[in-house]
Amino acid sequence: MKYSLLVFLMCFTVFSYSQETENDSTYITSFKHKIMLKANINTQTESYSIQNNDTENFSLTANNNFKFTLSANYEFLGLSIGFSPKAKNLPYKTAFQDIKIRLFLKQWIQNIQYRRVRGFYRDGEILEGVQEEFPNFKTISWNGATSYVMNPNFSLKHVLYNTEWQRKSAGSLIPSLRYGYQRISDYVENEKEAQNFYNISIASDYYYTWVLEKSWFVTPSISPAIGVRFTNYALGDINEQNTLFTTALNLGLYFGYTSPDFVAGANFNFDSNASNAKTKTNIISDRSYAKLYFGYRFNAPKSAKRSVDWIKEKVKKK
């Protein structure tokens, strides 16, 4: 049933797409020649479901209730670095790294992400007044996404990256190919336990931006996806391999303020992920989170402009 629903949603976003495809310069103002510096805080947490045997199932959560991200976008390049302070209400420390690189090539957007989290605690259950700690539980992932904005009059760069300004209401279907590798490891009775995930999926994203009073906007989004996951689990002499079919659904609501120099806004997202079988470790299937951001645009220094122009010339020659 859940696979049928996801397929229906993907088909619905495709067949309901009815935007103009001719480029109209009055819809979008580009700020790619300015540097966009942005800071945000979000409540997205890292959680996993652990299945030790057929009966025991519990959740692990990272000790970082809030994450901060600093990002810079200029011309066709973007970089984000995320970090998280230790939560004051818990004694456990979580090491968190999140680095993202973006490439903007006309209507194509390429994302590459490296993420590392170490140090979790058992969620929800307190034994003898102490919450169980898993300091060696670690996850490392490399993820990528290649997206194409089908309507040239819609700016995904305005909604997500603030390098453009959507001046008139518009929407677009955005097919995306997502892929990645994730490794989860821990120590069980002094023996290393490791699980590898290889993921690939296709998504049918749809965004629509309503422009309100020129500078304000509201953008809802829906992103159903289906894919396949290859897993490998190793503990001592045990080695298990599985091939799973996956489904995902992301619902988003974005709103904010845009001007030639300043941007500010908030995002609300709900993620749901599922697979057709259980593995030793699973990503928590349903979660929601919010993000607040603000940013500033300014003219690029001559040194940055020269560096980008040099890269452009090298690419053209090839």
KELUM-386248 format. One record per residue (C-alpha): residue in three letters; y, x, z. Coordinates in steps of 0.05 Angstrom, whole numbers, padded with zeros to 5 digits. Example, Ala and Ser with C-alpha at 12.3 -4.5 7.8 and 13.67 -1.06 7.14 Angstrom:
KELUM-386248
R resn     c2     c1     c3
R  ala -00090  00246  00156
R  ser -00021  00273  00143
This chain:
KELUM-386248
R resn     c2     c1     c3
R  met  00000  00000  00000
R  lys  00049  00055  00019
R  tyr  00037  00092 -00047
R  ser  00048  00028 -00087
R  leu  00114  00017 -00050
R  leu  00139  00088 -00064
R  val  00120  00082 -00138
R  phe  00156  00015 -00142
R  leu  00219  00045 -00110
R  met  00219  00103 -00158
R  cys  00211  00057 -00218
R  phe  00265  00011 -00190
R  thr  00316  00067 -00186
R  val  00301  00087 -00257
R  phe  00304  00018 -00288
R  ser  00365 -00003 -00248
R  tyr  00404  00057 -00273
R  ser  00458  00030 -00319
R  gln  00518  00078 -00313
R  glu  00561  00102 -00370
R  thr  00536  00169 -00398
R  glu  00598  00191 -00435
R  asn  00640  00242 -00399
R  asp  00707  00215 -00375
R  ser  00753  00267 -00344
R  thr  00790  00215 -00303
R  tyr  00729  00205 -00258
R  ile  00724  00274 -00227
R  thr  00773  00329 -00206
R  ser  00741  00398 -00200
R  phe  00760  00449 -00147
R  lys  00709  00501 -00168
R  his  00763  00554 -00174
R  lys  00779  00546 -00100
R  ile  00737  00569 -00042
R  met  00709  00511 -00001
R  leu  00696  00530  00072
R  lys  00661  00477  00113
R  ala  00632  00470  00183
R  asn  00586  00415  00207
R  ile  00546  00394  00267
R  asn  00482  00353  00261
R  thr  00429  00323  00306
R  gln  00368  00337  00262
R  thr  00311  00363  00306
R  glu  00247  00401  00289
R  ser  00186  00362  00312
R  tyr  00111  00367  00298
R  ser  00050  00326  00314
R  ile -00009  00367  00340
R  gln -00081  00343  00337
R  asn -00127  00385  00380
R  asn -00188  00340  00371
R  asp -00206  00269  00351
R  thr -00175  00240  00413
R  glu -00116  00284  00436
R  asn -00052  00279  00396
R  phe  00016  00300  00422
R  ser  00085  00322  00396
R  leu  00122  00388  00400
R  thr  00198  00391  00395
R  ala  00246  00449  00387
R  asn  00297  00461  00442
R  asn  00359  00451  00399
R  asn  00390  00382  00402
R  phe  00449  00403  00359
R  lys  00453  00449  00298
R  phe  00516  00481  00270
R  thr  00524  00502  00198
R  leu  00578  00543  00164
R  ser  00581  00541  00088
R  ala  00622  00569  00031
R  asn  00623  00546 -00042
R  tyr  00660  00579 -00099
R  glu  00652  00570 -00174
R  phe  00577  00564 -00187
R  leu  00553  00594 -00121
R  gly  00543  00566 -00051
R  leu  00517  00594  00015
R  ser  00502  00561  00082
R  ile  00481  00592  00148
R  gly  00455  00548  00205
R  phe  00447  00565  00279
R  ser  00435  00527  00343
R  pro  00456  00538  00416
R  lys  00405  00531  00472
R  ala  00402  00461  00503
R  lys  00430  00464  00574
R  asn  00382  00411  00601
R  leu  00319  00451  00583
R  pro  00299  00521  00606
R  tyr  00263  00540  00542
R  lys  00295  00580  00486
R  thr  00287  00564  00412
R  ala  00302  00616  00359
R  phe  00330  00581  00297
R  gln  00351  00607  00229
R  asp  00370  00567  00168
R  ile  00398  00599  00104
R  lys  00411  00561  00040
R  ile  00434  00586 -00028
R  arg  00460  00539 -00082
R  leu  00473  00546 -00157
R  phe  00517  00496 -00194
R  leu  00505  00496 -00270
R  lys  00542  00438 -00302
R  gln  00500  00377 -00283
R  trp  00443  00419 -00254
R  ile  00439  00437 -00180
R  gln  00390  00489 -00154
R  asn  00377  00496 -00079
R  ile  00337  00551 -00044
R  gln  00325  00550  00031
R  tyr  00295  00597  00083
R  arg  00282  00567  00151
R  arg  00251  00597  00214
R  val  00241  00563  00282
R  arg  00205  00592  00342
R  gly  00196  00564  00412
R  phe  00176  00491  00425
R  tyr  00159  00447  00484
R  arg  00113  00388  00493
R  asp  00152  00325  00483
R  gly  00148  00265  00529
R  glu  00098  00290  00581
R  ile  00117  00326  00645
R  leu  00060  00355  00687
R  glu  00076  00369  00760
R  gly  00150  00367  00745
R  val  00146  00420  00690
R  gln  00148  00408  00616
R  glu  00095  00450  00579
R  glu  00124  00506  00537
R  phe  00097  00534  00471
R  pro  00138  00597  00462
R  asn  00094  00626  00407
R  phe  00093  00564  00364
R  lys  00130  00585  00301
R  thr  00145  00555  00233
R  ile  00172  00592  00172
R  ser  00187  00557  00107
R  trp  00215  00572  00038
R  asn  00238  00510  00000
R  gly  00270  00496 -00067
R  ala  00297  00436 -00104
R  thr  00319  00429 -00176
R  ser  00362  00367 -00190
R  tyr  00397  00339 -00251
R  val  00455  00289 -00246
R  met  00445  00242 -00305
R  asn  00514  00210 -00304
R  pro  00569  00262 -00317
R  asn  00620  00214 -00286
R  phe  00586  00217 -00219
R  ser  00596  00277 -00173
R  leu  00540  00296 -00126
R  lys  00581  00358 -00112
R  his  00634  00313 -00082
R  val  00585  00277 -00036
R  leu  00545  00337 -00011
R  tyr  00585  00400 -00025
R  asn  00658  00379 -00031
R  thr  00672  00424 -00091
R  glu  00695  00364 -00131
R  trp  00734  00299 -00119
R  gln  00707  00232 -00143
R  arg  00769  00194 -00165
R  lys  00735  00130 -00191
R  ser  00673  00093 -00167
R  ala  00609  00113 -00201
R  gly  00535  00125 -00188
R  ser  00477  00163 -00218
R  leu  00403  00171 -00221
R  ile  00384  00242 -00200
R  pro  00312  00263 -00215
R  ser  00291  00322 -00171
R  leu  00233  00370 -00168
R  arg  00219  00395 -00098
R  tyr  00173  00452 -00079
R  gly  00160  00497 -00021
R  tyr  00116  00538  00024
R  gln  00110  00530  00100
R  arg  00071  00569  00151
R  ile  00058  00544  00221
R  ser  00027  00591  00272
R  asp  00011  00594  00347
R  tyr -00037  00629  00395
R  val -00097  00590  00423
R  glu -00132  00628  00479
R  asn -00104  00694  00454
R  glu -00128  00680  00384
R  lys -00080  00668  00327
R  glu -00080  00599  00295
R  ala -00045  00591  00228
R  gln -00036  00535  00178
R  asn -00005  00542  00109
R  phe  00026  00485  00069
R  tyr  00041  00488 -00006
R  asn  00083  00427 -00027
R  ile  00107  00400 -00092
R  ser  00137  00331 -00105
R  ile  00181  00292 -00153
R  ala  00237  00247 -00128
R  ser  00279  00193 -00160
R  asp  00345  00197 -00122
R  tyr  00400  00147 -00132
R  tyr  00472  00153 -00105
R  tyr  00532  00108 -00114
R  thr  00602  00126 -00091
R  trp  00654  00073 -00077
R  val  00724  00103 -00078
R  leu  00770  00069 -00028
R  glu  00846  00079 -00027
R  lys  00840  00142 -00071
R  ser  00821  00191 -00015
R  trp  00767  00152  00023
R  phe  00696  00141 -00001
R  val  00629  00110  00019
R  thr  00563  00131 -00013
R  pro  00495  00100  00001
R  ser  00433  00134 -00026
R  ile  00358  00123 -00033
R  ser  00307  00176 -00049
R  pro  00233  00158 -00057
R  ala  00185  00215 -00073
R  ile  00112  00226 -00086
R  gly  00075  00292 -00087
R  val  00016  00335 -00069
R  arg  00004  00383 -00011
R  phe -00047  00439 -00008
R  thr -00064  00462  00062
R  asn -00103  00520  00092
R  tyr -00121  00524  00166
R  ala -00149  00586  00199
R  leu -00171  00599  00271
R  gly -00223  00654  00283
R  asp -00283  00638  00240
R  ile -00257  00569  00222
R  asn -00224  00561  00154
R  glu -00208  00492  00127
R  gln -00175  00473  00062
R  asn -00148  00405  00042
R  thr -00111  00372 -00016
R  leu -00067  00314  00006
R  phe -00024  00264 -00030
R  thr  00044  00255  00002
R  thr  00099  00203  00002
R  ala  00170  00207  00027
R  leu  00230  00162  00032
R  asn  00301  00183  00050
R  leu  00357  00134  00062
R  gly  00428  00160  00068
R  leu  00498  00136  00082
R  tyr  00557  00182  00070
R  phe  00630  00168  00082
R  gly  00692  00211  00088
R  tyr  00761  00232  00068
R  thr  00779  00279  00011
R  ser  00846  00311 -00008
R  pro  00864  00373 -00049
R  asp  00861  00417  00014
R  phe  00822  00381  00069
R  val  00756  00343  00073
R  ala  00723  00308  00132
R  gly  00667  00258  00140
R  ala  00600  00238  00168
R  asn  00529  00228  00142
R  phe  00472  00186  00169
R  asn  00401  00197  00144
R  phe  00332  00168  00156
R  asp  00270  00207  00134
R  ser  00199  00180  00130
R  asn  00141  00225  00109
R  ala  00067  00209  00104
R  ser  00002  00237  00075
R  asn -00066  00208  00060
R  ala -00102  00249  00113
R  lys -00090  00283  00180
R  thr -00087  00359  00188
R  lys -00085  00401  00251
R  thr -00009  00401  00249
R  asn  00035  00349  00216
R  ile  00109  00340  00209
R  ile  00133  00280  00249
R  ser  00134  00223  00200
R  asp  00197  00184  00218
R  arg  00263  00209  00243
R  ser  00338  00195  00237
R  tyr  00397  00241  00246
R  ala  00472  00245  00237
R  lys  00522  00298  00214
R  leu  00597  00308  00223
R  tyr  00635  00357  00179
R  phe  00704  00382  00162
R  gly  00727  00433  00111
R  tyr  00786  00468  00079
R  arg  00799  00491  00007
R  phe  00841  00552 -00010
R  asn  00854  00598 -00069
R  ala  00802  00653 -00078
R  pro  00825  00725 -00066
R  lys  00829  00769 -00128
R  ser  00768  00810 -00106
R  ala  00723  00747 -00104
R  lys  00750  00724 -00171
R  arg  00736  00791 -00203
R  ser  00665  00792 -00175
R  val  00649  00722 -00202
R  asp  00681  00738 -00270
R  trp  00637  00800 -00274
R  ile  00574  00758 -00260
R  lys  00595  00708 -00314
R  glu  00605  00763 -00365
R  lys  00536  00793 -00350
R  val  00503  00725 -00358
R  lys  00539  00711 -00424
R  lys  00516  00778 -00453
R  lys  00444  00761 -00438
